[in-house]
C-alpha cells in the first residue's frame, strides 16, 4: 500500500512491548495538545482486546495503514518524557543491532512501575531523624538493646536515614518504630532535590596509590570518550582507582555509573562507596522492590544521586550529568542478557559512553578475550596492574593430582589437612565447588538407574534442605524416591558432590568451626548474602563453601587458603568459550586468598594436572593462557577474529524446529551466499537438546565483518516473521552470543 499523507490529522508512531519488529500508528487521544507529545513520553493505547503502555517515537502525518482503520491512543501517562532522547536513541540502536523488537528493548530500559503506567515523578521519601529527646540521650542509654543503640548512634552521626540505609545497616524497621513509640525518633517526609557538592566531599581519605596504580590513574581523560581496560591482578587495587576516578568526575559536577555482575556485590560496593563519599548514592538491582527501583532511577535522572551502582540493566539509567562509566569484572557472563532483548551491557556501555563523550573503564583480573584483543590491537587504552596493592603477595598455587587417591566425600587428605592447619592458625578457608545442592544426581546401586529430568536432557540435582530432586534447567521438582523406579531396589544413593554435601562433610570434619554455605539457594532471600558474610568479615576462623558467587569481587581479608574441589570443569567443554571461562573462574576464586598482609595458598584438586591448559594457567598465569586460546581462535576463525550470530529455534516437536532452521538457512543463503568470509553451520541440536519439554536447535552464522552480518540479519528477521513456519516454533536471534547452548 502506498503512503497516505494528510495535513488534517496527526499520527503517533508508538513502540509497544510486543515481539514484533515494527512500530504502530495511532490517532491522537482526545483533548491532548501537540506540545505534550514529545518523543519518549509513555502512552496508553488499545491493542487487540487489551491495553498496553507504549513509548512515543515521533509525531507524523503519513502512514502505510488505511487511515479509517487507525485507532486513537487512550491517554498520555505523563507529559514529561520517561526516556530522554539519548536513551531513546540508544535503545533503538540496540534493538536494531541485537535484532530485537524496538518495544521490547525500550521496555528493558524502564522500571516496572513505569511499564505499568505510573508517571515518572519523584515522591516524598520518609526519613528517620532524632527528636529533641533523642538528641539529648546520654551515651550508652540503650546498651541493653544493641539494635536500638546502633540506630541511635547512626542517626547521631548521619542525622537522617532512609529505609535503604536501615537495610544496609541490617536494622529492622520494627526497631525504628520502637524508637518512634518512645519519642526518640520521628519520621519526616522529604522530597529529594539536587544538592550542591558538599564542602567535605570525602568521608575517608583516599589510599596512597602505588607507582603502578598512579601510572594507570594518570592516563584517564575525563573530558573525552575513550575505553580503558584496567587489567589488574586480584587485590591490585582496581577499586581504589575507580574511587579516585569517580572523585575527579564528581568535582566536575558530573555523575558516575558503576556496573557490577552480581546483586551480592552491590551492597558491598555500595558500603565502600558510602564510606568514601559524602553524597547521595543509589543502587539498582533486582533485589529491590518496584518502588525502590523507580525511586533510585528517578533520583539518577534528576541529578540527585551522584553515583549509581547496579547490575546489567542499570546501564539504561538516565543520567542528568553523565561523567564516567565503569564496569567491574567486565569478563563476567551475567552482563549478557540471555533471553528477550539479548544485549551485552559491556558492549552497549561502549556505545553509550561514545555517544556521551565520556570515559569507560572496563576492569578485570581476567579480561574477556574480546576485550583483551581490543586492548592489544590499540582500540582500547591498556592499563595494566601486575602487583597486588600494599604488602599483599600473589597466592601460591598448588596442583594436587587426585588420580588414584582415596577421597573423603570429594576431599583429598592433603586438602583436609591444609584446612585444619589454616583454621588452627586462626585464619579462614574458602572451599569452591561450582555445583549447587547435595549431589549432582541420584543413582541405583543395583541397576544403574539415574534420576533424569522428565522434561530436559539433564540429571536432577539432589537437595537435602528441603529434601527433593530439582532440575536447575526447567525448575521441575519432585520427591526423593525410597525405592528405585526401575528395579524397586532400596539401594539408591546420591552420586557426586554439591555445596550442600560439602557443607555437611566439612561440619563433620571440623565440628567446632562455623561452616557458611554461599550459593543461589542460601542467598535467595533479601539481604541474605550480607547476613551470611557477617561472620566472615568479623575475622573469626570459619570455612566458606560455595559456588562461583564467591568468585566475583568479594574481599575476604582473612581467607588464606582456597581449596578448589573440581578444577577440571571446562577442560572438555563443547562450548568454545569453555577453556576461557575455566581460566577466569579458577583465577578469580584463587584471588580470594591472601588479599592483605597474610600469605595465601590455593589447592587445585585435579584428575588432569598434566593438561596443557591447566599447566599453562598455573605455571604462567592467565595472560599466557589467553595468548594460547587467542591463537587457537584465530586458526579456527572464532571470536574475537570473527563475528557470530545464532538463530535459535525450539518446539515441542523436534522436526518443527529443524524444518524452520532449514528454511531459514535457505532464505539466508539467497540473501548472502556462503563465502570464505561468510559461513553457515547447522541446523544443529543445542548442547542441551531438550529443555522444559522443548527441543532446541540452532543455526550458526559466522562473518569476517560486522556490517554484512547485520544487513543479513535485518532482512532475514523480517522474512522469518512473515513465514508460516515461525508460528510453529519459538525462535530468536542472538548477536555476539556468549552461551552456545
C-alpha positions as CSV (number, residue, x, y, z in Angstrom):
1,X,0.0,0.0,0.0
2,X,1.3,3.4,-0.8
3,X,1.9,6.1,1.8
4,X,-1.0,8.4,2.6
5,X,-0.3,12.0,3.5
6,X,-2.7,14.3,5.2
7,X,-2.5,17.7,6.8
8,X,-5.8,17.2,8.5
9,X,-4.6,14.9,11.2
10,X,-1.5,14.0,13.1
11,X,-0.4,10.4,13.9
12,X,1.6,8.9,16.7
13,X,4.3,6.3,16.0
14,X,4.5,4.2,19.1
15,X,6.8,1.3,20.2
16,X,4.8,-1.4,22.1
17,X,6.0,-4.2,24.3
18,X,5.3,-7.0,21.8
19,X,7.8,-9.2,20.0
20,X,7.1,-7.7,16.6
21,X,9.9,-5.9,14.8
22,X,7.8,-2.8,13.9
23,X,6.1,0.2,15.5
24,X,2.4,1.1,15.4
25,X,0.4,4.1,14.3
26,X,-2.3,5.7,16.4
27,X,-4.5,8.8,16.3
28,X,-4.1,11.5,19.0
29,X,-6.0,10.9,22.2
30,X,-8.9,13.3,22.9
31,X,-8.1,16.7,24.4
32,X,-4.3,16.3,24.0
33,X,-2.2,19.2,22.6
34,X,0.8,18.6,20.3
35,X,3.0,20.3,22.9
36,X,2.5,17.3,25.2
37,X,3.7,14.9,22.6
38,X,7.5,14.8,23.0
39,X,9.4,11.6,21.9
40,X,9.9,9.4,24.9
41,X,6.5,10.0,26.7
42,X,4.5,7.0,27.8
43,X,1.1,6.5,26.2
44,X,-1.7,4.1,27.0
45,X,-3.2,2.5,23.8
46,X,-5.7,-0.2,22.8
47,X,-4.0,-3.2,21.3
48,X,-6.4,-6.0,20.2
49,X,-8.6,-6.6,23.2
50,X,-6.1,-5.3,25.8
51,X,-4.5,-2.0,26.7
52,X,-0.7,-1.5,26.6
53,X,1.7,1.2,27.7
54,X,3.9,2.2,24.7
55,X,6.7,4.8,24.1
56,X,6.1,7.6,21.6
57,X,8.8,7.7,19.0
58,X,7.5,10.6,16.9
59,X,4.5,12.6,15.6
60,X,4.0,12.3,11.9
61,X,1.4,13.0,9.2
62,X,1.7,9.9,7.0
63,X,1.1,6.1,7.4
64,X,1.0,3.0,5.3
65,X,-2.2,1.9,7.1
66,X,-5.8,2.8,6.0
67,X,-6.5,6.0,8.0
68,X,-10.0,4.8,8.6
69,X,-8.7,1.7,10.4
70,X,-6.5,3.6,12.8
71,X,-7.5,3.7,16.5
72,X,-7.0,6.6,18.9
73,X,-4.5,6.4,21.7
74,X,-6.2,6.5,25.1
75,X,-4.1,8.7,27.3
76,X,-0.8,10.3,27.9
77,X,0.7,8.9,31.1
78,X,2.9,11.9,31.8
79,X,3.8,14.9,29.5
80,X,7.4,14.6,30.7
81,X,9.3,12.0,28.6
82,X,10.2,8.9,30.6
83,X,13.1,8.4,28.3
84,X,15.2,11.3,27.1
85,X,16.5,11.5,23.5
86,X,19.8,10.0,24.5
87,X,18.4,6.8,26.0
88,X,15.6,6.6,23.4
89,X,18.2,6.6,20.6
90,X,20.5,4.2,22.4
91,X,17.6,1.7,22.9
92,X,16.5,1.9,19.3
93,X,20.1,1.5,18.1
94,X,20.5,-1.5,20.4
95,X,17.2,-3.0,19.2
96,X,18.5,-2.8,15.6
97,X,21.9,-4.2,16.4
98,X,20.6,-7.1,18.6
99,X,17.7,-7.8,16.2
100,X,15.1,-7.2,18.8
101,X,11.6,-5.7,18.6
102,X,12.0,-1.9,19.5
103,X,9.2,-2.0,22.0
104,X,10.9,-4.9,23.9
105,X,14.2,-3.0,24.0
106,X,12.6,0.2,25.3
107,X,10.7,-1.8,28.0
108,X,14.0,-3.1,29.3
109,X,15.1,0.5,29.9
110,X,12.0,1.3,32.0
111,X,11.4,0.4,35.7
112,X,8.4,-1.9,36.2
113,X,6.1,0.7,37.6
114,X,6.6,2.9,34.5
115,X,5.8,-0.1,32.3
116,X,2.6,-0.5,34.3
117,X,1.5,3.1,33.7
118,X,2.8,5.1,36.7
119,X,4.1,8.6,36.0
120,X,7.8,9.2,36.2
121,X,7.6,11.5,39.2
122,X,9.6,11.6,42.4
123,X,7.6,11.0,45.6
124,X,8.4,12.3,49.0
125,X,10.7,9.9,50.9
126,X,10.2,9.0,54.6
127,X,13.4,9.7,56.6
128,X,14.2,8.9,60.2
129,X,15.5,11.7,62.4
130,X,16.2,12.1,66.1
131,X,13.7,14.1,68.2
132,X,15.0,16.7,70.7
133,X,14.7,14.0,73.4
134,X,16.6,11.5,71.2
135,X,19.4,14.0,70.7
136,X,19.7,14.5,74.5
137,X,20.2,10.8,75.4
138,X,23.5,10.1,77.2
139,X,25.9,7.7,75.6
140,X,25.1,4.1,76.4
141,X,21.5,4.8,77.3
142,X,20.2,1.9,75.1
143,X,23.0,-0.6,75.7
144,X,20.6,-3.3,76.6
145,X,19.1,-3.1,73.1
146,X,22.0,-3.3,70.7
147,X,19.9,-2.7,67.6
148,X,18.2,0.3,69.1
149,X,21.6,1.6,70.2
150,X,23.0,1.1,66.7
151,X,20.2,3.0,65.1
152,X,20.6,5.8,67.6
153,X,24.4,6.0,67.0
154,X,23.9,6.0,63.2
155,X,21.4,8.9,63.5
156,X,23.7,10.9,65.8
157,X,26.4,10.5,63.1
158,X,24.4,11.0,59.9
159,X,21.4,13.0,61.2
160,X,18.9,11.2,59.0
161,X,18.5,7.7,57.5
162,X,16.1,6.4,54.9
163,X,14.7,2.8,54.6
164,X,17.5,1.7,52.3
165,X,20.0,2.9,54.9
166,X,18.3,0.8,57.6
167,X,18.5,-2.3,55.3
168,X,22.2,-1.6,54.7
169,X,22.9,-1.3,58.4
170,X,20.8,-4.5,59.0
171,X,18.5,-2.7,61.4
172,X,14.8,-3.9,61.1
173,X,12.2,-1.2,60.6
174,X,10.5,-2.5,63.7
175,X,13.4,-1.1,65.7
176,X,12.8,2.3,64.2
177,X,9.1,2.0,65.1
178,X,10.0,1.2,68.7
179,X,12.2,4.3,69.0
180,X,9.4,6.3,67.4
181,X,6.9,5.0,70.1
182,X,9.5,6.0,72.7
183,X,9.6,9.5,71.3
184,X,13.3,9.3,70.5
185,X,12.9,9.2,66.7
186,X,10.5,10.9,64.3
187,X,9.6,10.3,60.6
188,X,9.7,13.3,58.2
189,X,8.8,13.2,54.5
190,X,11.4,14.8,52.3
191,X,11.2,15.3,48.6
192,X,14.7,14.9,47.3
193,X,16.3,17.7,45.4
194,X,19.7,18.0,43.8
195,X,22.2,19.3,46.4
196,X,25.4,21.2,45.7
197,X,28.6,19.3,46.1
198,X,29.4,19.2,49.9
199,X,32.4,21.2,51.2
200,X,33.7,17.9,52.6
201,X,33.3,15.6,49.6
202,X,35.2,12.6,51.1
203,X,34.1,10.7,54.2
204,X,37.5,9.0,54.3
205,X,40.8,9.8,52.7
206,X,41.9,8.0,49.5
207,X,44.7,5.4,49.8
208,X,48.1,6.4,48.5
209,X,48.5,4.9,45.0
210,X,51.5,2.7,44.2
211,X,53.6,3.8,41.2
212,X,51.8,1.3,39.0
213,X,48.4,2.5,40.1
214,X,49.3,6.1,39.7
215,X,50.6,5.5,36.2
216,X,47.3,3.9,35.3
217,X,45.2,6.6,37.0
218,X,47.1,9.4,35.4
219,X,46.2,8.2,31.9
220,X,42.4,8.6,32.3
221,X,41.0,11.5,30.3
222,X,37.7,12.8,31.8
223,X,36.8,15.1,29.0
224,X,36.5,12.8,26.0
225,X,35.4,9.3,25.1
226,X,37.9,6.5,25.4
227,X,37.6,2.9,26.6
228,X,40.2,1.8,29.1
229,X,40.9,-1.8,30.1
230,X,42.1,-1.8,33.7
231,X,43.7,-5.2,33.7
232,X,44.8,-5.8,37.3
233,X,45.6,-8.9,39.3
234,X,43.1,-9.7,42.1
235,X,44.0,-7.5,45.0
236,X,45.9,-5.0,42.9
237,X,43.8,-2.0,43.8
238,X,41.4,-1.6,40.9
239,X,38.6,-0.4,43.1
240,X,40.8,2.4,44.6
241,X,41.4,3.6,41.0
242,X,37.6,3.6,40.4
243,X,37.1,5.6,43.6
244,X,39.7,8.2,42.7
245,X,38.4,8.5,39.1
246,X,34.9,9.0,40.4
247,X,36.2,11.7,42.8
248,X,37.6,13.6,39.8
249,X,34.3,13.2,38.0
250,X,32.2,14.4,41.0
251,X,34.5,17.5,41.3
252,X,33.4,18.4,37.8
253,X,29.7,18.3,38.9
254,X,29.0,15.0,37.0
255,X,27.6,11.6,37.8
256,X,29.2,8.1,37.8
257,X,27.5,4.9,36.8
258,X,29.2,1.7,38.0
259,X,28.0,-1.8,36.9
260,X,28.8,-4.9,38.9
261,X,28.0,-8.5,37.9
262,X,26.1,-9.8,40.9
263,X,23.4,-8.5,43.3
264,X,25.5,-9.9,46.1
265,X,28.3,-7.5,45.2
266,X,26.1,-4.4,45.2
267,X,25.7,-3.9,49.0
268,X,29.5,-4.5,49.4
269,X,30.3,-1.9,46.7
270,X,27.6,0.5,48.0
271,X,29.0,0.3,51.5
272,X,32.6,1.0,50.4
273,X,31.4,4.0,48.2
274,X,29.3,5.4,51.0
275,X,32.3,5.3,53.4
276,X,34.3,7.3,50.8
277,X,31.8,9.9,49.6
278,X,29.5,12.3,51.5
279,X,26.8,12.5,48.8
280,X,23.8,10.6,47.6
281,X,24.5,7.1,46.1
282,X,21.8,4.7,44.9
283,X,21.7,1.0,44.0
284,X,19.8,-0.5,41.1
285,X,19.3,-4.3,41.0
286,X,16.6,-7.0,41.0
287,X,16.7,-7.3,44.8
288,X,14.8,-4.0,45.2
289,X,11.1,-3.8,45.1
290,X,9.5,-1.9,42.2
291,X,9.0,1.3,44.2
292,X,12.6,1.4,45.5
293,X,13.9,0.8,42.0
294,X,11.8,3.6,40.5
295,X,12.9,6.0,43.2
296,X,16.6,5.3,42.6
297,X,16.1,5.6,38.8
298,X,14.3,9.0,39.2
299,X,17.0,10.3,41.6
300,X,19.6,9.4,39.0
301,X,17.6,11.1,36.2
302,X,17.1,14.3,38.3
303,X,20.8,14.5,39.3
304,X,20.0,13.9,43.0
305,X,22.0,10.6,43.1
306,X,25.6,11.4,42.0
307,X,26.8,7.8,42.0
308,X,24.7,4.9,40.6
309,X,25.7,1.3,41.3
310,X,23.8,-1.6,39.7
311,X,23.7,-4.8,37.7
312,X,23.2,-5.3,34.0
313,X,20.0,-3.3,33.3
314,X,21.3,-0.3,35.3
315,X,23.1,0.6,32.1
316,X,19.9,2.2,30.9
317,X,19.7,4.5,33.9
318,X,19.0,8.1,32.8
319,X,21.8,10.5,33.9
320,X,21.4,14.3,34.2
321,X,25.1,15.0,34.1
322,X,26.9,11.8,32.9
323,X,30.6,11.8,33.6
324,X,32.0,8.3,33.7
325,X,31.0,4.7,33.1
326,X,32.7,1.8,35.0
327,X,32.2,-1.9,34.5
328,X,33.8,-4.1,37.2
329,X,34.5,-7.7,36.4
330,X,33.8,-6.9,32.7
331,X,34.5,-10.5,31.7
332,X,31.5,-11.8,33.7
333,X,28.9,-13.6,31.6
334,X,26.0,-12.0,33.6
335,X,26.5,-8.8,31.6
336,X,24.9,-10.6,28.6
337,X,21.1,-10.9,28.7
338,X,20.2,-14.5,27.7
339,X,16.6,-14.1,26.6
340,X,14.3,-11.5,25.1
341,X,16.4,-8.4,24.4
342,X,19.8,-10.2,24.3
343,X,22.0,-7.2,24.8
344,X,25.5,-7.1,26.2
345,X,25.7,-4.4,28.9
346,X,29.5,-4.3,28.5
347,X,29.4,-3.8,24.7
348,X,26.5,-1.4,24.9
349,X,28.3,0.6,27.5
350,X,31.0,1.4,25.0
351,X,28.3,2.7,22.6
352,X,26.7,4.8,25.3
353,X,30.0,6.3,26.5
354,X,30.9,7.1,22.9
355,X,27.7,9.0,22.3
356,X,28.0,10.8,25.6
357,X,31.7,11.7,25.1
358,X,32.8,10.3,28.5
359,X,35.3,7.7,29.5
360,X,34.5,4.0,30.0
361,X,36.7,1.8,32.3
362,X,36.5,-2.0,32.0
363,X,38.1,-3.7,35.0
364,X,39.1,-7.3,35.4
365,X,41.9,-9.5,36.7
366,X,40.9,-12.0,33.9
367,X,39.7,-9.9,30.9
368,X,37.4,-11.4,28.3
369,X,39.3,-12.4,25.2
370,X,37.3,-9.9,23.1
371,X,38.3,-7.0,25.5
372,X,41.9,-8.2,25.7
373,X,42.1,-8.4,21.9
374,X,40.8,-4.8,21.6
375,X,43.4,-3.6,24.1
376,X,46.2,-5.4,22.3
377,X,45.1,-4.0,19.0
378,X,45.1,-0.5,20.4
379,X,41.3,0.1,20.2
380,X,41.2,0.3,24.0
381,X,43.8,2.1,26.2
382,X,45.5,-0.7,28.1
383,X,46.2,0.0,31.8
384,X,48.0,-2.9,33.5
385,X,48.4,-3.6,37.2
386,X,50.7,-6.6,37.8
387,X,51.4,-6.3,41.5
388,X,49.0,-6.7,44.5
389,X,48.3,-3.5,46.5
390,X,50.3,-2.8,49.6
391,X,52.3,-5.7,51.1
392,X,50.0,-8.4,49.7
393,X,51.6,-11.2,47.6
394,X,50.0,-13.4,45.0
395,X,48.8,-16.7,46.4
396,X,50.9,-19.8,46.0
397,X,49.0,-22.2,43.7
398,X,49.5,-26.0,44.3
399,X,48.2,-28.6,41.8
400,X,47.0,-31.7,43.7
401,X,46.8,-34.8,41.5
402,X,43.9,-36.9,42.8
403,X,44.2,-39.8,40.4
404,X,44.2,-43.0,42.4
405,X,43.6,-41.1,45.7
406,X,41.0,-42.2,48.2
407,X,38.8,-39.2,48.5
408,X,36.7,-38.4,51.6
409,X,33.4,-37.1,50.0
410,X,35.4,-35.4,47.3
411,X,38.2,-34.1,49.5
412,X,41.8,-35.4,49.3
413,X,43.5,-35.9,52.6
414,X,46.1,-33.3,51.8
415,X,43.3,-30.7,51.4
416,X,41.6,-31.8,54.7
417,X,45.0,-31.4,56.5
418,X,45.6,-28.0,54.9
419,X,42.1,-26.8,56.0
420,X,42.7,-27.9,59.6
421,X,46.1,-26.3,59.7
422,X,44.7,-23.0,58.4
423,X,41.9,-23.0,61.0
424,X,44.3,-23.8,63.8
425,X,46.3,-20.7,62.9
426,X,43.2,-18.6,63.3
427,X,42.6,-18.0,59.6
428,X,39.7,-18.6,57.2
429,X,39.2,-21.1,54.4
430,X,37.3,-20.9,51.1
431,X,36.1,-24.2,49.5
432,X,35.0,-23.8,46.0
433,X,32.6,-26.2,44.2
434,X,30.6,-24.9,41.3
435,X,27.6,-27.3,41.9
436,X,24.6,-26.4,44.0
437,X,22.6,-29.0,46.0
438,X,23.7,-32.1,47.9
439,X,24.7,-34.1,44.9
440,X,24.6,-33.8,41.1
441,X,22.2,-36.8,40.9
442,X,20.8,-40.0,42.4
443,X,21.8,-43.5,41.2
444,X,20.5,-47.0,41.9
445,X,23.4,-49.2,43.0
446,X,21.8,-52.4,41.6
447,X,20.6,-51.4,38.1
448,X,22.3,-48.1,37.4
449,X,19.1,-46.1,37.1
450,X,19.8,-42.3,37.2
451,X,17.4,-39.6,38.3
452,X,16.8,-37.9,35.0
453,X,14.6,-34.9,34.5
454,X,11.4,-35.9,32.6
455,X,11.4,-32.6,30.8
456,X,15.1,-32.0,29.9
457,X,18.3,-33.8,28.8
458,X,19.6,-33.3,32.3
459,X,20.0,-35.1,35.6
460,X,18.1,-33.9,38.6
461,X,20.1,-32.5,41.5
462,X,19.6,-33.9,45.0
463,X,18.8,-31.3,47.7
464,X,18.6,-32.1,51.4
465,X,17.2,-28.8,52.7
466,X,14.4,-29.4,52.0
467,X,14.7,-33.0,50.7
468,X,13.8,-33.1,47.0
469,X,15.1,-33.6,43.5
470,X,15.4,-30.4,41.5
471,X,16.2,-29.7,37.8
472,X,18.1,-26.4,37.7
473,X,17.3,-26.0,34.0
474,X,13.5,-26.1,33.9
475,X,12.8,-25.8,37.7
476,X,10.9,-29.2,37.8
477,X,10.9,-30.6,41.3
478,X,9.9,-34.0,42.8
479,X,10.4,-36.0,45.9
480,X,13.3,-38.3,46.5
481,X,12.1,-41.9,45.9
482,X,12.6,-44.5,48.6
483,X,13.0,-47.3,46.0
484,X,14.4,-47.4,42.5
485,X,11.6,-46.7,40.0
486,X,13.3,-49.1,37.6
487,X,14.1,-52.3,39.7
488,X,12.5,-51.5,43.1
489,X,15.8,-51.7,44.9
490,X,16.2,-49.8,48.1
491,X,19.9,-49.2,47.4
492,X,19.7,-45.8,45.7
493,X,22.4,-43.3,46.6
494,X,23.5,-39.7,45.8
495,X,26.4,-39.6,43.4
496,X,29.0,-36.8,43.3
497,X,29.5,-33.7,45.3
498,X,27.4,-30.5,45.7
499,X,27.8,-27.5,48.0
500,X,25.2,-28.8,50.5
501,X,27.0,-32.1,50.8
502,X,30.4,-30.3,51.2
503,X,28.9,-28.2,53.9
504,X,27.7,-31.4,55.8
505,X,31.1,-33.1,55.4
506,X,33.1,-30.1,56.5
507,X,30.9,-29.6,59.5
508,X,31.5,-33.3,60.4
509,X,35.3,-32.9,59.9
510,X,35.5,-29.6,61.8
511,X,32.6,-29.7,64.3
512,X,33.8,-26.7,66.4
513,X,34.2,-24.4,63.3
514,X,31.5,-22.4,61.6
515,X,30.8,-23.6,58.0
516,X,29.0,-21.0,55.8
517,X,27.4,-22.0,52.5
518,X,27.0,-19.4,49.8
519,X,25.1,-20.4,46.7
520,X,21.8,-19.5,44.9
521,X,19.8,-21.5,47.5
522,X,21.3,-20.0,50.6
523,X,21.1,-16.4,49.3
524,X,17.6,-16.4,47.8
525,X,16.1,-14.0,50.4
526,X,16.7,-10.2,50.5
527,X,19.9,-9.3,52.3
528,X,20.7,-13.0,52.8
529,X,24.2,-12.6,51.4
530,X,25.1,-9.7,53.7
531,X,23.9,-11.7,56.7
532,X,25.9,-14.8,55.7
533,X,29.1,-12.8,55.3
534,X,28.9,-11.0,58.7
535,X,30.9,-13.9,60.4
536,X,33.4,-13.9,57.6
537,X,34.1,-10.2,57.9
538,X,34.4,-10.5,61.7
539,X,37.7,-12.3,61.1
540,X,37.0,-15.3,63.2
541,X,38.1,-18.7,61.8
542,X,35.5,-20.3,59.6
543,X,35.0,-22.2,56.4
544,X,33.2,-20.7,53.4
545,X,31.9,-23.2,50.9
546,X,30.1,-22.1,47.8
547,X,29.7,-21.7,44.0
548,X,31.0,-19.0,41.6
549,X,29.1,-16.4,43.6
550,X,32.1,-16.4,45.9
551,X,34.5,-15.7,42.9
552,X,33.1,-12.3,42.0
553,X,35.0,-9.5,43.5
554,X,34.5,-10.2,47.2
555,X,37.2,-9.0,49.6
556,X,37.9,-11.6,52.4
557,X,40.8,-10.2,54.4
558,X,41.3,-13.3,56.5
559,X,40.9,-16.1,53.9
560,X,44.4,-17.6,53.5
561,X,43.5,-20.9,51.9
562,X,41.3,-21.6,48.9
563,X,40.6,-25.3,48.0
564,X,39.1,-25.9,44.6
565,X,37.4,-29.3,44.6
566,X,36.9,-29.9,40.9
567,X,39.4,-27.8,38.8
568,X,38.6,-29.8,35.7
569,X,35.2,-28.4,34.8
570,X,35.5,-26.6,31.5
571,X,38.6,-28.5,30.2
572,X,36.4,-30.7,27.9
573,X,33.5,-28.3,27.3
574,X,31.8,-28.4,23.9
575,X,31.4,-24.6,24.1
576,X,34.5,-22.9,22.5
577,X,34.5,-20.5,25.5
578,X,34.9,-23.3,28.0
579,X,38.7,-23.0,28.4
580,X,38.5,-19.2,28.7
581,X,35.8,-19.5,31.4
582,X,37.7,-22.2,33.3
583,X,40.8,-20.0,33.5
584,X,38.8,-16.9,34.6
585,X,36.8,-18.8,37.2
586,X,39.8,-20.6,38.7
587,X,41.9,-17.5,39.0
588,X,39.0,-15.4,40.3
589,X,38.5,-17.9,43.0
590,X,42.2,-18.2,43.7
591,X,42.3,-14.4,44.0
592,X,40.2,-14.6,47.2
593,X,43.3,-15.9,49.1
594,X,45.9,-13.7,50.8
595,X,44.4,-10.3,49.9
596,X,46.1,-8.3,52.7
597,X,49.3,-8.9,54.6
598,X,48.6,-12.6,55.2
599,X,50.1,-15.0,52.6
600,X,47.6,-17.0,50.6
601,X,47.7,-20.6,49.3
602,X,45.5,-22.3,46.7
603,X,45.0,-26.0,46.3
604,X,43.6,-27.2,42.9
605,X,42.4,-30.8,43.1
606,X,42.5,-32.2,39.6
607,X,42.4,-35.5,37.6
608,X,44.3,-33.8,34.8
609,X,47.2,-32.0,36.3
610,X,49.3,-32.6,33.2
611,X,46.7,-31.0,30.8
612,X,48.4,-28.2,28.8
613,X,45.7,-25.6,29.7
614,X,46.0,-26.4,33.4
615,X,49.8,-26.3,33.3
616,X,49.8,-23.0,31.4
617,X,47.4,-21.4,33.8
618,X,49.2,-22.5,37.0
619,X,52.8,-22.1,35.7
620,X,52.5,-18.9,33.6
621,X,49.2,-17.3,34.5
622,X,46.0,-16.1,32.8
623,X,47.6,-14.0,30.1
624,X,49.7,-16.9,28.8
625,X,46.5,-19.0,28.7
626,X,44.7,-16.2,26.9
627,X,47.5,-16.0,24.3
628,X,47.2,-19.7,23.7
629,X,43.4,-19.6,23.3
630,X,43.6,-16.5,21.1
631,X,46.0,-18.3,18.8
632,X,43.5,-21.2,18.6
633,X,40.6,-18.9,18.0
634,X,42.5,-17.2,15.1
635,X,43.1,-20.6,13.5
636,X,39.5,-21.8,13.9
637,X,38.1,-18.4,12.8
638,X,36.1,-17.8,16.0
639,X,35.6,-14.6,18.1
640,X,37.3,-12.2,18.5
641,X,38.6,-12.8,15.0
642,X,35.1,-13.3,13.5
643,X,31.6,-12.2,14.3
644,X,28.9,-14.7,15.3
645,X,25.1,-14.8,15.5
646,X,22.9,-17.7,16.5
647,X,19.4,-18.3,15.1
648,X,17.7,-20.4,17.8
649,X,14.5,-22.4,17.4
650,X,12.7,-24.6,19.9
651,X,9.5,-26.6,19.7
652,X,7.7,-29.5,21.4
653,X,8.3,-31.4,18.1
654,X,12.0,-31.5,17.1
655,X,11.1,-31.7,13.4
656,X,9.3,-28.3,13.6
657,X,12.5,-26.6,14.9
658,X,14.7,-28.3,12.3
659,X,12.4,-27.5,9.4
660,X,12.2,-23.9,10.5
661,X,16.0,-23.5,10.6
662,X,16.4,-25.3,7.3
663,X,14.1,-22.9,5.7
664,X,15.9,-20.0,7.5
665,X,19.2,-21.2,6.1
666,X,17.8,-21.3,2.6
667,X,16.5,-17.8,3.0
668,X,19.8,-16.6,4.4
669,X,21.8,-18.2,1.6
670,X,19.7,-16.4,-1.0
671,X,20.4,-13.1,0.7
672,X,24.1,-13.9,1.3
673,X,25.7,-16.8,-0.4
674,X,28.3,-18.8,1.6
675,X,31.8,-17.3,1.1
676,X,35.2,-17.8,2.8
677,X,34.3,-14.6,4.8
678,X,30.7,-15.7,5.5
679,X,29.6,-19.2,6.5
680,X,26.7,-21.2,8.0
681,X,26.7,-24.1,10.4
682,X,23.6,-26.1,11.1
683,X,20.8,-26.7,11.9
684,X,22.4,-28.5,14.9
685,X,21.0,-29.5,18.2
686,X,21.8,-27.2,21.1
687,X,24.2,-28.6,23.8
688,X,21.2,-29.5,25.8
689,X,18.8,-30.6,23.0
690,X,15.7,-30.9,25.2
691,X,14.9,-28.4,28.0
692,X,11.5,-27.8,29.5
693,X,9.8,-30.2,27.2
694,X,11.0,-28.3,24.1
695,X,13.6,-29.5,21.6
696,X,16.2,-26.8,20.8
697,X,18.2,-26.4,17.6
698,X,20.4,-23.6,16.3
699,X,21.9,-22.2,13.1
700,X,25.3,-20.5,13.5
701,X,26.2,-17.6,11.2
702,X,29.9,-16.6,11.0
703,X,31.2,-13.5,9.3
704,X,34.6,-11.8,9.0
705,X,32.9,-8.4,9.0
706,X,30.1,-7.0,11.2
707,X,28.3,-5.0,8.5
708,X,27.3,-7.8,6.1
709,X,26.2,-9.9,9.1
710,X,23.9,-7.1,10.3
711,X,22.5,-6.5,6.9
712,X,21.7,-10.2,6.5
713,X,20.1,-10.5,10.0
714,X,17.9,-7.4,9.5
715,X,16.4,-8.8,6.2
716,X,16.2,-12.4,7.5
717,X,14.4,-11.4,10.6
718,X,11.6,-9.7,8.7
719,X,11.3,-12.6,6.3
720,X,11.1,-15.1,9.1
721,X,8.4,-13.1,10.9
722,X,6.3,-13.4,7.9
723,X,6.9,-17.2,7.4
724,X,4.1,-19.6,8.4
725,X,6.7,-21.9,9.9
726,X,7.5,-19.1,12.5
727,X,4.1,-19.7,14.2
728,X,5.1,-23.4,15.0
729,X,8.3,-22.6,16.9
730,X,9.8,-20.1,19.3
731,X,12.7,-18.5,17.6
732,X,15.2,-15.8,18.4
733,X,18.4,-14.2,17.1
734,X,21.4,-13.9,19.4
735,X,24.0,-11.5,18.2
736,X,27.5,-11.9,19.7
737,X,26.3,-15.0,21.7
738,X,28.1,-15.8,25.0
739,X,26.3,-19.1,25.6
740,X,26.5,-21.6,22.7
741,X,23.9,-23.9,24.3
